[in-house]
């Protein structure tokens, strides 16, 4: 049933109709950012044209309307990831800022010299560098979970990394390079058995699978709007209320206060305590529109269809007449396909594919420690969204075959 809808859905994304170098545009860089359906773009346009006024504390009509739209957007996010209260949804600039917020506030509140934080070899820089900054400031140690040959976390090593000084676990839910879907519930249960809270980086998970933060019992969950068909510059930190309540503020300014005097400032309640300054109240409503769009298509239908695309693409690449290496062969994988063709630099592959109208990403994908573990400089990464088609994957594999021929001829 879903296949018959795909062309209808594609029409919702005007950019997919364009051509590049007179070739049909094949966009396979969805893990970097997704394209936007017209309802999202229209929401931004309509927001600025019809509902634009600074939110909170305004008595006039538009300010109240904009405030209500922003808070409704928060409730939409809450519903989408099944959080208990809207107060547990903090709007940030994206997954990166959300992780920085947790790293900074958690360290302020709970970390002392000699404490330990567990990360893994497959983390994006966004889930490494904020912890390194705190490690340098507070002399805490980072403990790293290794991966196996298939690109899965080694669970026995993970279990062994816990010590009486472990204070937090921060792991990718889904790897942006390997596509590995980590066993979130098991990882969280293990950490909780040591009374250690868990942050999951859901940047690559939320667009592709049903997320229920309550069911996961995760303590912190972060993701970005732009990777799930929403606008850039906005994202989410979900945090359990008891943690967020225990955190000091992240930034100071307007919005995050209940009252200010030079003698004493009282901070606002959740979620506003963490939202200093004018928030992206137009972005939040467009973000919520994107989530509603995904709900309409159906996240389970998206997951099933993308799995088919991934299986199809993997088989196609394996069948190429070329020495190809695929990185990430986890038994539970999301719609990311990283590979190298022996003897062809990933940048060359990427540039030649570009000339054929195909957008893929090349390089280290902000995961240099993982590249070091894999013993490579970078990969070519094709990443899929529910608007991609088998025809586009055929175009990728045919173009790759052409790339291989060009290099063999040289
Ligand atoms: N974490 C992962 C796994 C990612 O793939 C990305 C972006 O590629 C991020 C975090 C950072 O997201 P953003 O740049 O939207 O903050």
Boltz pocket constraint, residues with backbone or C-beta under 6 A from the ligand:
constraints:
  - pocket:
      binder: B
      contacts: [[A, 31], [A, 32], [A, 93], [A, 94], [A, 95], [A, 96], [A, 97], [A, 124], [A, 126], [A, 127], [A, 172], [A, 174], [A, 175], [A, 176], [A, 201], [A, 203], [A, 204], [A, 224], [A, 365]]
      max_distance: 6.0
